[in-house]
Amino acid sequence: MPWFSFRSASNAAKNKPGEDTGGTASGSDPNNKKKSLKRQKEQDLQFYTQLAHGGSTKRINTFLSLKDLYTKLAAELEIEITTIMFCTLNTPKIDMKNLLCGLVVYNDFIFVHVQGGRREVSIKKEEKAIGITITDNGLGCCFVKRIRPGSLAEKCGKINIGDQLAKLGDVSLVGARHYTVANKLKEVPVGSNMELLLIEPKQGFDSNLCPRRQTQPDNRSQSGALEDGKATVRIKRDGTVQEGVTCSWLEKAKEKVDDQLESYMGIRDLELACTILEVSDDKTEKEEFTAVVNEMLEEFGFPEEFVSNVWDIIQEERSNNH
């Protein structure tokens, strides 16, 4: 079965036979009708946006890629694209549960978090892992998504969720992917000092206040979970986008695979999790799935146990869906 079923988000399909969506007389120029339909679709695919630390509300229409989205956000908000750290959906808070990371539902409110103050910290690496989970925005900014309770990072109190990892010692981390940064942190010898340059998200005094509009759109349940059949834009691993609809069991499987990524690799990446799910789409045997994952995603060097656990998760969720 396909992972995504595709549909147009336009309301044009709802019109009765013979109705002219463009508002012109029957038998009018077909080109005018096409233009009208295109305008209608662009209105349907709109997203509201605002700087997370405060500012006026803007609106953008459909985008063609992750870079295109960031370019449009930067243009509308009059900021430099390189200052964007990450975006949250329907909340201005630094809430990683609502991070824009692969799937946007039409009419979601996009809050843009930009770079704020910089600080240098020194942490003695007393353990093999300092206890942070890293992700990135797809355009060169790696940041802290989670701090494990009881970990060295939590105990030292020098690293916060949302902080960008800009430099390790004399090595710039700007432009690196999350798995590269995670590996560099692991390579720091236990017992030595870890020198980090961190950039925190800019925050206003009213950052925790809601914007002057509904922050929980009708396309999500009160719990924030996605409902089946809602039109979405999926940001793929290669930066392109794809229109589709939500499917709750796939979302559950994706979250579980993402948990495995954190446990084994120290990263969180819902789009990578989605790519792994897609690999399994037509696979019936674990060995075949393992071979394709290792070939397509060789750069990650996934442990055999990780791939095996992921296969079991996929089979379990498929079974529960039937």
C-alpha positions as CSV (number, residue, x, y, z in Angstrom):
1,M,0.0,0.0,0.0
2,P,1.3,3.5,-0.7
3,W,2.6,5.6,2.2
4,F,0.8,8.7,1.0
5,S,-2.3,9.1,-1.1
6,F,-2.3,12.4,-2.9
7,R,-5.1,14.9,-3.6
8,S,-5.5,18.5,-4.5
9,A,-6.2,20.8,-1.5
10,S,-8.3,23.0,-3.8
11,N,-12.0,23.2,-3.1
12,A,-12.6,23.2,-6.8
13,A,-13.6,19.5,-6.7
14,K,-16.5,20.4,-4.5
15,N,-18.2,22.4,-7.1
16,K,-21.3,20.9,-8.8
17,P,-21.1,19.8,-12.4
18,G,-21.4,22.8,-14.7
19,E,-20.4,25.3,-12.0
20,D,-17.7,27.8,-13.0
21,T,-15.2,28.0,-10.2
22,G,-13.7,31.1,-11.7
23,G,-16.9,33.1,-11.4
24,T,-17.1,33.6,-15.2
25,A,-19.9,32.8,-17.6
26,S,-20.3,29.3,-19.0
27,G,-18.3,28.8,-22.1
28,S,-15.7,31.5,-21.1
29,D,-12.0,31.3,-22.0
30,P,-10.5,28.0,-20.5
31,N,-7.2,29.8,-19.8
32,N,-9.0,32.3,-17.5
33,K,-10.7,29.4,-15.7
34,K,-7.3,27.7,-15.2
35,K,-5.8,30.9,-13.7
36,S,-8.8,31.2,-11.4
37,L,-8.4,27.6,-10.2
38,K,-4.7,28.3,-9.6
39,R,-5.5,31.3,-7.5
40,Q,-8.0,29.3,-5.5
41,K,-5.5,26.6,-4.8
42,E,-2.8,29.1,-3.7
43,Q,-5.3,30.6,-1.3
44,D,-6.0,27.1,0.1
45,L,-2.3,26.3,0.5
46,Q,-1.6,29.3,2.7
47,F,0.3,29.4,6.0
48,Y,0.4,32.2,8.5
49,T,3.8,33.0,10.0
50,Q,5.3,35.2,12.7
51,L,8.7,35.7,14.5
52,A,8.5,33.6,17.7
53,H,9.9,36.5,19.8
54,G,7.2,38.9,18.5
55,G,6.2,40.8,15.4
56,S,3.4,41.2,12.9
57,T,1.7,38.2,11.3
58,K,2.5,37.5,7.6
59,R,1.2,35.0,5.1
60,I,2.9,32.7,2.6
61,N,1.5,30.4,0.0
62,T,2.6,27.0,-1.1
63,F,6.4,26.2,-1.3
64,L,8.4,23.9,-3.6
65,S,11.2,22.9,-1.2
66,L,12.6,23.4,2.2
67,K,14.9,26.1,1.0
68,D,12.0,27.8,-0.8
69,L,10.0,27.7,2.4
70,Y,12.8,29.3,4.4
71,T,13.4,31.9,1.6
72,K,9.7,32.9,1.7
73,L,9.7,33.1,5.4
74,A,12.8,35.3,5.4
75,A,11.4,37.6,2.8
76,E,8.0,38.1,4.4
77,L,9.6,38.6,7.9
78,E,12.4,40.7,6.6
79,I,15.2,38.7,8.1
80,E,18.3,36.9,6.8
81,I,17.7,33.3,5.9
82,T,20.9,32.3,7.7
83,T,19.5,33.6,11.0
84,I,16.6,31.0,11.0
85,M,17.3,28.3,13.6
86,F,14.1,26.3,13.5
87,C,10.3,26.7,13.3
88,T,7.5,25.6,15.6
89,L,3.9,24.9,14.6
90,N,1.1,26.7,16.3
91,T,3.1,27.9,19.3
92,P,5.8,30.5,19.7
93,K,7.4,28.5,22.6
94,I,10.6,26.5,22.2
95,D,8.5,23.4,22.1
96,M,10.2,20.5,20.4
97,K,7.0,18.5,20.3
98,N,5.7,21.0,17.8
99,L,8.9,21.4,15.8
100,L,8.5,21.8,12.0
101,C,10.4,18.7,10.9
102,G,9.0,17.0,7.9
103,L,5.2,17.5,7.9
104,V,3.1,20.7,7.7
105,V,-0.7,20.6,7.7
106,Y,-2.4,23.2,5.6
107,N,-3.2,26.3,7.6
108,D,-0.7,25.6,10.3
109,F,0.7,28.7,11.9
110,I,4.5,28.7,11.5
111,F,6.6,30.5,14.2
112,V,10.1,31.3,13.2
113,H,12.9,31.2,15.8
114,V,16.0,33.2,14.9
115,Q,19.5,33.5,16.4
116,G,19.9,35.4,19.6
117,G,22.7,35.7,22.0
118,R,26.0,33.7,21.8
119,R,27.9,32.1,24.6
120,E,31.0,30.0,25.1
121,V,30.8,27.1,27.5
122,S,33.3,24.6,28.7
123,I,32.1,21.2,29.9
124,K,34.3,18.4,31.3
125,K,33.3,15.2,29.5
126,E,33.1,12.8,32.4
127,E,31.0,10.3,30.5
128,K,31.0,8.9,27.0
129,A,27.8,10.7,26.1
130,I,26.8,14.1,27.6
131,G,23.1,13.4,27.1
132,I,21.8,15.6,24.4
133,T,19.8,14.7,21.3
134,I,20.7,16.8,18.2
135,T,18.6,17.6,15.1
136,D,19.0,20.1,12.3
137,N,16.9,22.4,10.2
138,G,18.1,21.0,6.9
139,L,20.0,24.2,6.0
140,G,23.1,24.0,8.2
141,C,21.9,24.7,11.7
142,C,22.2,21.9,14.3
143,F,20.5,22.4,17.6
144,V,19.6,20.6,20.8
145,K,16.2,18.9,20.7
146,R,16.3,17.1,24.0
147,I,18.4,16.8,27.2
148,R,18.2,13.5,28.9
149,P,17.2,13.7,32.5
150,G,20.1,13.0,34.9
151,S,22.7,13.4,32.2
152,L,25.9,15.4,32.3
153,A,24.3,18.1,30.1
154,E,21.4,18.5,32.6
155,K,23.6,18.5,35.6
156,C,26.0,21.1,34.3
157,G,23.2,23.5,33.4
158,K,25.2,25.1,30.6
159,I,23.2,23.8,27.6
160,N,19.5,24.5,26.9
161,I,17.0,23.0,24.5
162,G,17.0,25.0,21.3
163,D,20.6,26.0,21.5
164,Q,22.5,25.9,18.2
165,L,25.8,24.1,18.3
166,A,27.9,26.5,16.3
167,K,31.5,25.5,17.1
168,L,33.4,22.7,18.9
169,G,36.8,23.9,19.9
170,D,38.2,25.5,16.7
171,V,35.9,23.5,14.4
172,S,32.8,25.2,13.0
173,L,29.7,23.1,13.1
174,V,27.7,25.4,10.9
175,G,26.6,23.6,7.7
176,A,27.1,20.1,9.2
177,R,24.3,17.5,9.5
178,H,23.1,16.4,12.9
179,Y,24.7,12.9,12.7
180,T,28.1,14.5,11.8
181,V,27.9,16.8,14.9
182,A,26.8,13.9,17.1
183,N,29.8,11.9,16.0
184,K,32.2,14.8,16.6
185,L,30.9,15.1,20.2
186,K,31.4,11.4,20.7
187,E,35.0,11.6,19.5
188,V,35.9,14.1,22.3
189,P,37.9,11.9,24.8
190,V,36.4,11.2,28.1
191,G,38.1,13.3,30.8
192,S,38.8,16.2,28.5
193,N,37.1,19.6,28.3
194,M,34.5,20.2,25.6
195,E,34.6,23.8,24.4
196,L,31.4,24.8,22.7
197,L,30.1,28.0,21.1
198,L,26.3,28.0,21.5
199,I,23.7,30.3,20.0
200,E,20.4,30.6,21.8
201,P,17.0,31.4,20.1
202,K,16.0,35.0,20.4
203,Q,13.1,35.5,22.8
204,G,10.9,38.4,23.7
205,F,9.3,39.1,27.1
206,D,6.0,37.9,25.7
207,S,7.4,34.8,24.0
208,N,5.0,32.5,26.0
209,L,1.9,34.4,25.0
210,C,-0.3,33.2,22.2
211,P,-0.7,35.2,19.0
212,R,-3.9,37.0,18.3
213,R,-5.5,34.2,16.4
214,Q,-6.4,30.5,17.1
215,T,-3.2,28.5,17.7
216,Q,-4.8,25.1,17.6
217,P,-6.1,24.8,14.0
218,D,-9.1,22.7,13.1
219,N,-6.8,20.3,11.2
220,R,-5.4,19.0,14.5
221,S,-7.1,17.4,17.5
222,Q,-7.1,19.1,20.9
223,S,-4.2,16.9,21.9
224,G,-2.2,18.2,18.9
225,A,-2.2,14.9,17.1
226,L,-2.8,14.8,13.4
227,E,-6.1,13.5,12.3
228,D,-6.5,11.1,9.3
229,G,-7.2,12.5,5.9
230,K,-5.9,16.0,6.5
231,A,-4.1,17.7,3.6
232,T,-0.4,18.1,4.2
233,V,2.9,19.2,2.8
234,R,5.7,16.8,3.5
235,I,9.3,18.0,3.4
236,K,11.3,15.1,2.0
237,R,14.9,14.2,2.9
238,D,16.3,15.8,-0.3
239,G,14.6,19.1,0.5
240,T,11.8,18.8,-2.0
241,V,8.1,18.8,-0.9
242,Q,5.2,16.4,-1.6
243,E,1.5,17.0,-1.1
244,G,-0.4,14.2,0.7
245,V,-2.8,13.4,3.5
246,T,-2.2,12.2,7.0
247,C,-2.4,8.6,8.2
248,S,-2.4,8.1,11.9
249,W,-0.7,4.6,12.0
250,L,2.1,5.8,9.8
251,E,2.6,8.8,12.1
252,K,2.8,6.4,15.1
253,A,5.3,4.2,13.3
254,K,7.4,7.2,12.4
255,E,7.5,8.5,16.0
256,K,8.7,5.0,17.2
257,V,11.4,4.9,14.5
258,D,12.5,8.4,15.5
259,D,12.8,7.1,19.1
260,Q,15.1,4.4,17.9
261,L,17.2,7.0,16.1
262,E,17.6,8.8,19.4
263,S,18.4,5.7,21.3
264,Y,21.0,4.3,18.9
265,M,22.4,7.4,17.1
266,G,21.8,10.4,19.4
267,I,19.8,12.2,16.8
268,R,16.1,12.9,16.1
269,D,15.0,13.2,12.5
270,L,11.4,12.5,11.6
271,E,12.1,12.9,7.9
272,L,14.8,10.2,8.1
273,A,12.4,8.0,10.0
274,C,9.9,8.6,7.2
275,T,12.5,7.6,4.6
276,I,13.2,4.4,6.4
277,L,9.4,3.6,6.5
278,E,9.2,4.2,2.7
279,V,12.1,1.8,2.2
280,S,10.0,-0.9,3.9
281,D,6.9,-0.2,1.8
282,D,7.1,-3.3,-0.5
283,K,9.4,-5.4,1.6
284,T,8.2,-8.7,3.0
285,E,11.4,-10.0,4.5
286,K,13.7,-8.5,7.1
287,E,16.9,-9.4,5.1
288,E,15.7,-7.6,2.1
289,F,14.8,-4.5,4.1
290,T,18.1,-4.6,5.9
291,A,20.1,-4.8,2.6
292,V,18.2,-1.8,1.1
293,V,18.5,0.3,4.3
294,N,22.3,-0.3,4.4
295,E,22.7,0.5,0.8
296,M,20.5,3.7,0.6
297,L,21.5,5.1,4.0
298,E,25.1,3.9,4.2
299,E,26.4,7.2,5.5
300,F,24.6,6.6,8.8
301,G,26.2,3.3,9.6
302,F,23.1,1.9,11.4
303,P,23.8,-0.9,13.8
304,E,22.3,-4.3,12.9
305,E,20.2,-4.2,16.1
306,F,18.7,-0.8,15.2
307,V,17.6,-2.0,11.7
308,S,16.1,-5.2,13.3
309,N,14.2,-3.2,15.9
310,V,12.8,-0.8,13.2
311,W,11.6,-3.8,11.1
312,D,9.8,-5.2,14.1
313,I,8.2,-1.8,14.8
314,I,6.9,-1.5,11.2
315,Q,5.5,-5.0,11.3
316,E,3.7,-4.4,14.6
317,E,2.1,-1.1,13.4
318,R,1.1,-2.7,10.1
319,S,-0.5,-5.5,12.0
320,N,-2.3,-3.2,14.4
321,N,-3.7,-1.2,11.4
322,H,-5.4,-4.3,9.9
